[in-house]
Amino acid sequence: MKTNGVFLAVALCLLALTLVPVHGATYSVQCDPGGFYPANITINEGDTIEFYNYTGFSLLTVYHVSGPCSSWIIDIPNNGYTPITFNCGPGTESYADSTFGFTGTITINPPPEPTPTPNPDLPATTTTGVFIALTLISLLMVVPTFRK
């Protein structure tokens, strides 16, 4: 049946989602002849900003002016981008470019609270365990229909 294939696809997708690691978010800051956009951005510690160069200049240099991060400098090719991950903070990071003198700020919040570590002394009935059990039950219900 067609619906059995749908159940199998959904079950496999949900199982795959449990295997995907979680990383910080990624944001974009663009620079064109009018300046940085957005000029002021708020992120969490551990997030990445991709700086884009749409100025028409072959290389745009963006550098740290002040703030909680140690000195950094990136070169961005024209119509390209360069990512930088901010594993520093919290605080306000100021930056500028060396060609036009545009400036911007990055407000860096503390990282989100980590997921609590399970207590090994407690029974292993977790949400993940329940999810895996339900996925296996769904698969057991679907697989026999493919043998017909």
C-alpha positions in Angstrom: 0.0 0.0 0.0 1.1 3.6 -0.6 0.5 4.7 3.0 2.9 2.0 4.3 5.7 3.6 2.2 4.8 6.9 3.7 5.1 5.5 7.2 8.5 4.0 6.4 9.7 7.3 5.0 8.6 9.3 8.0 10.1 6.8 10.4 13.4 6.9 8.6 13.5 10.7 8.5 12.7 10.9 12.2 15.4 8.4 13.0 17.9 10.4 10.9 17.0 13.6 12.8 18.1 12.1 16.0 21.6 11.5 14.5 22.2 15.1 13.3 24.5 17.0 15.6 23.4 20.4 16.8 25.8 23.4 16.2 25.5 27.1 16.7 23.4 29.2 14.4 24.8 30.9 11.2 24.0 34.5 10.4 24.8 36.7 7.4 26.3 40.2 7.3 26.6 41.8 3.9 28.8 44.7 2.9 28.0 46.8 -0.2 28.9 50.4 -1.1 26.4 51.6 1.5 27.8 49.8 4.5 27.3 46.7 6.5 23.8 45.2 6.6 22.8 44.6 9.2 25.3 46.9 10.9 24.2 45.6 14.4 23.5 42.0 15.0 22.9 39.9 18.1 24.2 36.3 18.3 25.0 33.7 20.9 28.5 32.6 21.8 29.5 29.8 19.5 27.4 31.1 16.5 28.9 31.9 13.1 28.6 35.0 11.0 29.2 34.8 7.2 30.5 38.2 6.0 29.7 38.8 2.3 31.5 41.3 0.1 29.3 43.0 -2.5 31.4 46.2 -2.7 32.9 45.6 -6.1 36.4 45.6 -4.6 38.3 42.4 -5.2 39.1 41.9 -1.5 37.4 43.4 1.6 39.3 43.3 4.9 37.1 43.3 8.0 38.8 43.5 11.4 38.2 43.5 15.2 38.2 47.0 16.8 37.2 46.3 20.4 35.2 43.8 22.5 35.5 40.5 24.2 37.0 38.6 21.3 40.8 38.6 20.8 42.0 40.4 17.7 40.7 38.9 14.5 40.9 39.9 10.8 39.2 38.3 7.7 39.6 38.9 4.0 36.4 38.5 1.9 36.6 38.0 -1.9 34.3 40.1 -4.1 30.9 38.4 -4.5 32.1 35.8 -1.9 32.0 35.3 1.8 34.2 34.4 4.7 32.7 32.8 7.9 33.9 33.4 11.4 32.7 31.6 14.6 32.5 33.7 17.7 33.6 31.4 20.6 34.0 34.4 22.9 31.8 36.7 24.9 29.5 37.8 26.3 29.8 41.4 25.3 29.7 43.8 22.4 32.2 43.2 19.6 33.0 46.2 17.3 34.4 45.7 13.8 35.3 47.8 10.8 36.5 47.4 7.2 39.8 48.8 6.0 38.6 50.1 2.6 35.5 52.3 3.4 35.7 52.7 7.1 32.3 51.1 7.6 31.6 49.9 11.2 29.3 47.5 12.9 28.7 45.8 16.2 28.0 42.2 17.2 26.2 41.7 20.6 27.3 38.3 21.8 25.1 36.7 24.4 26.2 33.8 26.6 25.7 30.4 25.0 22.4 28.7 25.5 22.1 26.4 28.5 23.4 23.0 27.6 21.1 20.0 27.6 21.3 18.3 31.0 23.4 15.2 31.1 21.3 12.1 31.9 21.9 10.6 35.3 23.3 7.1 34.8 21.7 5.9 38.1 18.2 6.5 36.7 16.3 4.0 34.5 16.9 4.5 30.8 13.4 5.6 29.9 14.3 8.7 28.0 12.5 10.6 25.3 15.1 9.3 22.8 14.5 5.7 24.0 10.8 6.1 23.6 11.3 7.7 20.1 13.5 4.8 19.0 11.1 2.2 20.3 8.2 3.9 18.5 10.2 4.0 15.3 11.1 0.3 15.5 7.4 -0.5 16.2 6.4 1.5 13.1 9.0 -0.3 11.0 7.8 -3.7 12.2 4.3 -2.7 11.2 5.4 -1.6 7.7 8.0 -4.2 6.7 5.6 -7.2 6.6 3.5 -5.4 4.0 6.4 -5.3 1.6 6.8 -9.1 1.6 3.3 -9.6 0.1 
